[in-house]
Structure formats: structure tokens, C-alpha cells
Amino acid sequence: MKLTEKQKAFCDYYIETLNATESYKKAGYKVKTDGAARVNASRLLTNANVRKYIEERMKQKESERIASQDEVLEFLTRVMRGQEVEEVVGFTEYGAVKEKKTPSARDRVKAAELLGKRYALFTEKVNVEGNMGVAIIDDIKEDDSDDAS
């Protein structure tokens, strides 16, 4: 995928603003009117290489924003162990005071519970086995009377 520097700049600005006309002008393309910029930007967006570059960069940005499974598990582990520290701002008569606060017992238990669910630690597996003999008893009385009269 070969793009010129201006095309790359256009793509990067477009990803940032999602405004093709503005991105076209910021990328350094010379145009006389906004209408010309809009038409040329639209044409540039139909270029297969430009589209592919934008799609790849969008996927990359999306993956950077979303926490991975490992990140979530590491965070929950730090909370459970009381290692995650939160800065809380409190107010006194002398002004604002920043205080570092570790997770409460409730937060730590909740983190442990979520981790336990993830690793299936709390599923109850009851083994029900037995050798029970089955006896079929035929104790239904047969009706011998003739009611066909």
C-alpha cells in the first residue's frame, strides 16, 4: 500500500476529525474553494489504498482504546490485593487535600469474586453417583368383571 505524504496526512487528519474537506486542506492540498476541496476529498476517499490505510488505522486506534483481557485481569488482581491506589480530594478548613486511598474491603471482595467467576472457582460440582436397584412392581389389579351388558 503506497501512499504519498499528503495522502497519509489526509488520512490521519480524517481519522482525527472525520471531516474530509477540512482534512484535505490541512494535509497541504492547494484548493481555491471549499467546494473543490470537498470534491477532491471525496474522490480521495474512494481510492482503495486510502480506504485500506484508514480502515487499518481505525482498527489500531480501536484496539488501543479497548482494554485487553490481560489488562482487566491485572487490574482486578491489583484491586483484590489492595495495590491499586486512588487519589481522593478532600476539603479541610485549610483547603483541598489530596489523599491516597486503597480499595475498600467491599471493592477487594468484589474483585476477588469477579476473578473467581473468571476462573470458575465458585462452581459447585456435586458428584451424584450411586447404585440403586430398580424394582418394577406390578400391583395394578385387573378388572375381571364384564360390564358389556
N, C-alpha and C positions, 0 to 999 in steps of 0.2 A: 504494500500500500504506500504509494509515493505521493506525498502532498508537498506543496510549496510552503514556504514560511508563512505567507499571507493566509493560505488555506488553513494551516494549523492554528494560526492566531484567530481566524474567524471561528473555527470550531470551538476553541477554548472560550472565547467571549460568548459564543452562542450557548454553550453549556452553562455558563455563569448567569446569563441574563435571559435566555430563551427568547431574545428579540433579534431576529435575523437582520433587520435593517440597521439597527444600532451596531450590531456585531460586525457587519460588513464595513461600516465606516471606521470603527475602532481598529479593525485589522489593517488599515492603511490603504484600502482601495480608494481611488480618487473618483468621486462622482459629483455631478453638478446639482442633482436634486435628490430628495428623499425617494421619489418615485423610481428613479433609476437604481438607487441603492436597493430598494425593495425588490425590484425585478431581478437584479443580478444576484441578490442574496438568495432569492427563491430558486434561481437556476443553480446556484452553488449547492444548495441543499439537496438537489436531485442527483448530484454527482455521486456515483457509487462509492468511491473512495472516501469522500467526505462523510457520507452517511455511516459507513463502516467505522470510521475513526470516532465519530460522535457516539455511536452505539457502544463501542468498546470503552470509551472514557466514562460514559454514563454508568455502565455496569461496574467499572472500577470504583467510581465515586459511591455508588450504592453499597458496594461491599465494604467500603471504608466506614460508612455511616452505621452499618448494622453490626451489632456485637456478635462475635462468633460464639459457638458453643463453649469453647475453652474459656473465653473471657467471662462468660456468665458463670461457669463453674468456679473459676478462680475468684471472682467477686464474692460469690456465695460462701466459699471456703474462708475468705478473709473476714467476712462478716461473722460467720459462725465462730471463728477463733478470736474474735474481738480485735482484729488487726486493722480493720477499716476505720479510719478516723474522719470525723465530720467536723467542720468548723461551724460553730454556732455563735451568732452575735447576740449578746445580752446587753441590757442597758442598766447602768447604775446611776447614782446621783452625780458621778464624775464623768459620765459619757458612755460611749459604746465600748464594750469589752468583748474581744474575741476569745472564745473558749473552745478547746478541742474536746470532742465528745466521742466516746467509743460506743458501739452498738449496745442497746439495752438487752436485758436477758430475753425479753419477748422477741426482739429482732434476731437474736442469735438462735433461739429455738426455731423460729420460722425458717431461717436459712438452713438449719440442720434438717428440718422437715422437708424442705424442697430438695435438698441434696439426697436425702434418704429416698424420696419418691423417685428421683432420677436413677438411683442405683437399685431400686426395688428392694430396699431393706425392710420395708414395713408390710410386705405382703404376707398374709397368713397362709401357710401351706399346711393344710391338715391332711394327713395321710389316713384315709378311711379304707381299711382293708379288713377282711375277715372271712372266715369260712363258715358260712351259715347254711345249714342244710335246709333244703326246700322240701316241704311235705305238702302234697296236694290231697286234701281230704274231700271226698265226695259225700257230703251229708245232706244233699237235697233229696227230699222224699219224692218219689214218683207218685203221681195221681193215678190210681187204678180204677177209679170209678168211671163209668160210661155216662156221660152227660148228653149223649146223642139222641135222647128220647124226645 
